[in-house]
């Protein structure tokens, strides 16, 4: 199951140079869904989250889904193929 936090979504979107409308179009979801999710207004269905993660992944952003932040790592995003 794909999981992504609102801040990860926003950061990944910015890394690939997308607007909220760009992500919505690529994931085939409503722009309001992306806006509300990133602003913490609502949590999309798991299938919708998977669509967002897949679209971001195909654009070159990797969602890091490790556990809680410990100082050594945690959830985040990065561009694929970078260190």
matplotlib code that plots the C-alpha trace (Angstrom):
import matplotlib.pyplot as plt

x = [0.0, 1.3, 1.6, 2.5, 2.2, 0.9, 4.3, 6.0, 3.4, 4.1, 7.9, 7.9, 5.7, 8.0, 11.1, 9.7, 8.5, 4.8, 1.9, -1.0, -2.9, 0.0, -0.1, -3.8, -3.7, -0.9, -2.7, -6.1, -7.6, -9.4, -7.2, -9.2, -8.1, -4.5, -5.1, -7.1, -4.6, -1.6, -3.4, -4.4, -8.1, -8.8, -7.1, -7.8, -8.7, -5.7, -6.3, -6.1, -2.8, -1.4, -2.3, -0.5, 2.6, 2.7, 2.4, 5.2, 7.4, 6.9, 7.9, 11.2, 10.4, 11.0, 8.8, 10.8, 8.5, 10.8, 9.5, 9.3, 12.1, 14.9, 17.6, 19.2, 16.3, 12.6, 9.9, 10.9, 11.4, 14.3, 14.9, 15.5, 19.1, 20.6, 22.5]
y = [0.0, 3.4, 6.0, 9.6, 12.5, 15.8, 17.5, 14.7, 15.2, 19.0, 18.5, 15.8, 17.9, 20.9, 18.7, 17.7, 21.2, 20.5, 22.6, 21.0, 21.0, 19.1, 16.4, 16.1, 15.7, 13.2, 11.1, 11.6, 13.0, 16.3, 19.3, 19.9, 16.4, 17.4, 20.9, 19.5, 16.7, 19.0, 21.4, 18.7, 19.2, 15.6, 12.2, 10.7, 7.0, 4.6, 4.1, 7.9, 8.1, 5.3, 7.3, 10.3, 8.3, 6.6, 9.9, 11.4, 8.3, 8.4, 12.1, 11.2, 11.8, 8.9, 8.9, 7.6, 5.6, 4.7, 5.0, 8.0, 10.6, 9.6, 12.1, 9.5, 9.3, 9.0, 9.8, 12.1, 12.6, 12.7, 12.8, 9.4, 8.6, 11.2, 10.7]
z = [0.0, -1.0, 1.8, 1.5, 4.0, 2.8, 3.2, 1.2, -1.6, -1.7, -1.6, -4.3, -6.5, -6.2, -6.9, -10.3, -11.0, -11.0, -9.9, -8.0, -11.3, -13.0, -10.3, -10.5, -14.2, -14.1, -11.4, -13.0, -9.9, -9.2, -8.4, -5.2, -4.0, -4.2, -2.7, 0.3, 0.9, 0.9, 3.2, 5.6, 5.0, 4.1, 3.7, 0.2, -0.2, -0.3, -4.1, -4.7, -2.6, -4.8, -7.9, -6.5, -5.5, -8.9, -10.8, -8.7, -9.2, -12.9, -12.9, -11.1, -7.4, -5.0, -1.8, 1.1, 3.3, 6.2, 9.8, 12.0, 11.9, 14.3, 13.3, 11.0, 8.6, 8.2, 5.7, 2.9, -0.9, -3.3, -7.0, -8.5, -9.4, -7.1, -3.9]

ax = plt.figure().add_subplot(projection="3d")
ax.plot(x, y, z, "-o")
ax.set_aspect("equal")
plt.show()
